[in-house]
Structures are given as C-alpha cells and as structure tokens.
Amino acid sequence: MEVLVVLAGLLIAGFVCIAVVAALVSAAAFAVKLVLLPIKILLLPLVAVVVVVKFAILIALGSVLIALLIPIAVLCILVAAPFILLSAAV
C-alpha cells in the first residue's frame, strides 16, 4: 500500500513539474514577444513601404501587359478580316 501512495505522489509531482515547465516556457515566449515588440513597431513602416511598392510594380506590369496585348489583338483582326469577308461572301 505504501508503494501505491509513493507512486501516486511521484505521479502528482511529475504533473506539477510538467505544469511548471509549461508555465516557464509560456512566460519565456511572452517575454521574447514583449522584447521584440519595439523592433516590430520600428519595422512596420518599412514593411508597409515594401508592400506598397510591390503592388505598384504589379499594377505597372499588368498595365504594360495589357498595353502589349491590344496591338497584337488589332494585328490579329487585320490579318483575319479578309478571310472573314471571303467566308461571308461565299
């Protein structure tokens, strides 16, 4: 019977140790987040500038692509127009 009591005590001690370690890890993670917060706040404007520049480049590339596709479409229409007229006349 004494062995079971000792075993139960060890089991409870193990759970307490695991809980303490989990609490320490959680507190350390919070401390690291708290220490890195000023760095995140300082880097936030730089990230915003990078995102705005990225979207500006994407919009510029999209407009260039559309500007290149319009003359190609006109050229295709000019090449296909005689064949369309011939097929309609027959």
SVG drawing of the C-alpha trace seen along z (x, -y; Angstrom):
<svg xmlns="http://www.w3.org/2000/svg" viewBox="-22 -54 36 56">
<polyline fill="none" stroke="black" stroke-width="0.4" points="0.0,0.0 2.9,-2.3 4.2,-1.7 1.0,-2.9 1.0,-6.1 4.6,-6.8 3.7,-6.1 0.7,-8.5 3.0,-11.1 5.5,-10.7 2.8,-11.0 1.4,-14.2 5.0,-15.6 5.5,-14.7 2.4,-16.5 3.4,-19.5 6.9,-19.6 5.4,-19.4 3.0,-22.2 5.8,-24.4 7.9,-23.8 5.0,-24.6 4.3,-27.8 8.0,-28.8 8.1,-28.2 4.9,-30.2 6.4,-33.1 9.7,-33.0 7.8,-33.1 5.8,-36.1 9.0,-37.8 10.6,-37.3 7.5,-38.7 7.5,-41.7 11.2,-42.3 10.8,-42.1 7.7,-44.3 9.6,-47.6 11.6,-46.1 8.3,-45.0 6.9,-48.5 10.0,-50.1 10.0,-47.8 6.2,-48.2 6.6,-51.3 9.3,-49.6 7.1,-46.6 4.3,-48.9 6.5,-50.6 7.6,-47.3 4.0,-46.2 3.0,-49.4 6.0,-49.2 5.2,-45.6 1.6,-46.4 2.8,-49.4 5.1,-47.1 2.4,-44.5 -0.1,-47.2 2.6,-48.6 3.5,-45.2 -0.2,-44.4 -0.8,-47.6 2.2,-47.0 1.0,-43.5 -2.4,-44.9 -0.8,-47.7 1.2,-45.0 -1.8,-42.7 -4.0,-45.4 -1.8,-46.0 -1.4,-42.2 -5.2,-41.9 -5.6,-44.6 -3.0,-42.9 -4.8,-39.6 -8.1,-41.3 -6.4,-43.0 -4.9,-39.6 -8.2,-37.7 -10.5,-40.3 -10.0,-39.3 -10.6,-35.7 -13.8,-36.5 -15.1,-38.7 -14.3,-35.9 -16.1,-33.3 -19.1,-35.6 -19.3,-36.3 -19.4,-32.6"/>
</svg>
